[in-house]
């Protein structure tokens, strides 16, 4: 008697089944296993997406409230300047506005400097250029274990030649 799930009909021994029946049974079990794994993955993905959505909504509410806080803090700072100094109201609000402008310019400068430091995908570009040169038979592909400088220098010069041709 077969007691394992998916191993044929109960009461029929494995010795009485043909090879085709066994293969068919194994294929059916594999198909069912894959289908169940896909269903499990979908259920887990849906649960994780729901959690992610709730997290994103929480951050969105935080961002809105933080923005309102910054606006109110700015107004408070301007009124404090107005009360504590002999400046007119428009000047107090102007000073707070200029302070925010300076902060924004500092972040913009930081961003520009960060972008200037970027060099792109140098290694990927070099390997793609080498691959293109190898496919065009302009250079020989390096042999496994060949780490000689000559091979790298040849590939670099060919890559430079290919780049110049474009």
C-alpha distance (Angstrom), angle and dihedral (degrees) to the residues before:
residue distance angle dihedral
X1 . . .
X2 3.80 . .
X3 3.80 112.8 .
X4 3.80 99.2 171.2
X5 3.81 117.0 99.8
X6 3.77 114.1 -109.6
X7 3.82 92.8 12.1
X8 3.76 96.3 116.5
X9 3.77 133.4 -80.7
X10 3.80 119.5 -28.6
X11 3.77 112.9 -101.5
X12 3.83 94.2 27.9
X13 3.80 115.7 104.6
X14 3.79 121.5 -139.1
X15 3.79 89.9 -119.3
X16 3.83 91.1 63.5
X17 3.82 94.0 53.7
X18 3.78 123.7 90.3
X19 3.79 123.7 -122.0
X20 3.81 90.0 -109.8
X21 3.80 91.3 55.0
X22 3.80 91.2 49.0
X23 3.82 92.0 49.1
X24 3.80 90.7 46.2
X25 3.80 90.6 50.1
X26 3.82 92.1 47.7
X27 3.82 91.1 48.5
X28 3.80 91.0 50.0
X29 3.79 91.6 49.1
X30 3.79 91.6 48.2
X31 3.80 90.8 48.7
X32 3.80 91.3 49.8
X33 3.82 90.8 47.3
X34 3.80 92.0 52.0
X35 3.82 91.4 46.9
X36 3.81 91.4 50.3
X37 3.81 91.4 47.6
X38 3.80 89.8 52.2
X39 3.81 91.0 49.6
X40 3.81 90.0 49.6
X41 3.80 91.1 49.5
X42 3.82 90.7 49.7
X43 3.80 91.9 50.0
X44 3.80 92.5 48.1
X45 3.81 91.9 45.9
X46 3.81 90.9 50.5
X47 3.82 91.4 50.2
X48 3.81 91.9 47.9
X49 3.81 91.8 46.2
X50 3.80 89.6 52.6
X51 3.81 90.5 51.4
X52 3.81 90.8 47.2
X53 3.81 90.9 49.6
X54 3.78 91.5 52.4
X55 3.80 90.2 48.6
X56 3.80 92.2 49.9
X57 3.81 90.8 48.8
X58 3.80 89.5 51.9
X59 3.80 91.4 52.0
X60 3.81 91.1 47.0
X61 3.80 91.5 54.2
X62 3.81 89.3 46.8
X63 3.83 90.9 50.9
X64 3.81 92.7 51.2
X65 3.80 93.1 47.5
X66 3.81 92.2 44.9
X67 3.81 89.3 51.7
X68 3.80 91.1 51.8
X69 3.82 88.8 47.5
X70 3.82 91.7 53.6
X71 3.80 91.3 49.3
X72 3.79 92.5 50.0
X73 3.81 91.3 44.6
X74 3.80 89.1 53.0
X75 3.79 92.0 51.7
X76 3.81 89.8 46.8
X77 3.82 91.3 50.8
X78 3.79 91.2 49.4
X79 3.82 92.6 50.1
X80 3.81 89.8 46.3
X81 3.82 89.9 53.9
X82 3.79 89.4 48.0
X83 3.81 92.7 51.5
X84 3.81 97.5 41.0
X85 3.81 98.8 43.5
X86 3.78 133.8 44.5
X87 3.83 89.7 -115.8
X88 3.79 120.8 125.4
X89 3.83 117.6 -111.4
X90 3.79 95.2 -104.4
X91 3.82 91.0 54.1
X92 3.80 92.3 50.6
X93 3.80 91.4 51.9
X94 3.81 89.8 43.9
X95 3.82 91.4 54.4
X96 3.81 91.6 51.3
X97 3.81 90.2 47.5
X98 3.82 91.7 50.1
X99 3.81 90.1 49.1
X100 3.82 89.1 56.4
X101 3.80 90.1 46.2
X102 3.82 90.6 54.0
X103 3.81 91.1 48.8
X104 3.82 90.4 49.8
X105 3.82 91.4 49.1
X106 3.81 90.9 50.4
X107 3.81 90.3 53.8
X108 3.81 91.0 45.8
X109 3.82 90.2 52.2
X110 3.80 89.7 49.0
X111 3.82 89.9 51.5
X112 3.81 93.8 48.5
X113 3.81 91.8 49.1
X114 3.80 90.7 48.4
X115 3.81 91.2 52.2
X116 3.80 91.9 48.5
X117 3.80 90.2 55.3
X118 3.81 90.8 56.9
X119 3.78 113.5 103.5
X120 3.77 99.9 -176.4
X121 3.76 125.1 -130.3
X122 3.81 98.2 -34.2
X123 3.79 99.2 163.7
X124 3.80 93.4 42.6
X125 3.78 90.9 48.9
X126 3.80 91.1 49.1
X127 3.80 94.1 48.9
X128 3.81 92.0 45.9
X129 3.81 89.9 50.3
X130 3.80 90.1 48.8
X131 3.79 90.8 48.8
X132 3.80 90.8 50.1
X133 3.81 90.0 50.4
X134 3.81 91.1 48.6
X135 3.81 91.7 50.0
X136 3.80 90.0 49.9
X137 3.82 87.5 48.5
X138 3.78 92.0 -122.1
X139 3.80 90.8 129.0
X140 3.79 135.3 19.8
X141 3.78 118.2 -110.1
X142 3.80 112.4 -113.6
X143 3.78 115.4 -103.4
X144 3.81 119.1 -118.0
X145 3.79 109.1 -84.8
X146 3.81 92.3 15.1
X147 3.78 105.4 129.1
X148 3.76 97.5 157.7
X149 3.77 119.6 145.4
X150 3.81 90.7 -131.3
X151 3.80 92.1 63.6
X152 3.80 91.8 48.8
X153 3.80 92.0 45.4
X154 3.82 91.2 48.9
X155 3.78 90.7 49.1
X156 3.81 91.1 47.4
X157 3.81 92.6 50.9
X158 3.80 91.2 47.2
X159 3.79 90.6 47.6
X160 3.80 89.8 51.0
X161 3.82 90.5 49.1
X162 3.80 91.2 50.3
X163 3.80 91.0 48.8
X164 3.82 92.0 50.4
X165 3.82 92.0 51.7
X166 3.78 93.2 60.6
